[in-house]
Amino acid sequence: GAGVSQSPRYKVAKRGQDVALRCDPISGHVSLFWYQQALGQGPEFLTYFQNEAQLDKSGLPSDRFFAERPEGSVSTLKIQRTQQEDSAVYLCASSLVDQGLAGDNEQFFGPGTRLTVL
Amino acid sequence: DQQVKQNSPSLSVQEGRISILNCDYTNSMFDYFLWYKKYPAEGPTFLISISSIKDKNEDGRFTVFLNKSAKHLSLHIVPSQPGDSAVYFCAASDPNFGNEKLTFGTGTRLTIIP
């Protein structure tokens, strides 16, 4: 496909369950980002990959959150022992190049995965 | 601590008129600002951006103005069209944290009235 895809689009989990959210970036894009968007809020940065290297994970809210991109393309965001406050839309974005002005490095967003923890 | 603020959660504008969306920021280290547009059930899409060395950037019907001294930027859409109805997010990047990390505002829902 031409854009960033994410799966599943919707996920309902019971509290304490582990979940895995998948992101397929645009082919050839070096950088990949995960954001969390709570209801009524803007997206909040979680983590950033350049190829397979996780260069910034400062936004991950706890050690229950783990992200990987082992081959530098598809990425998975895993949340262990989900809690109700994890309910949010999880957005993935990719960009063509690595560092640089954001304007030269437009982030293309996927449609997101809406996670609801009961 | 909300470093990027959009104080108007919603805005309604008549079709054909000008829409003005506002954004304030507190971090003086931000050097690049972007506007994203979001339709329901879709991810945000990039609209327009501005570097801190400029005070205006124009792209068709969209113009972004930056007032660094006031730490304020605005997005002007003229003329407004029904397809412009969406949520608009202001975002900023801080080179000290790598330009990859965007800080978003909470969004303004724009409704264009036919």
Interface residues (C-beta under 8 A of the other chain):
Chain A: V4 S31 F33 Y35 G40 Q41 G42 P43 E44 F45 Y48 L55 D56 G59 L91 A93 S95 D98 Q99 G100 L101 A102 G103 N105 E106 Q107 F108 F109 G110 P111 G112
Chain B: V4 Q6 Y32 L34 Y36 A41 E42 G43 P44 T45 F46 S49 S51 F89 A91 S93 F97 G98 N99 E100 K101 L102 T103 F104 G105 T106 G107
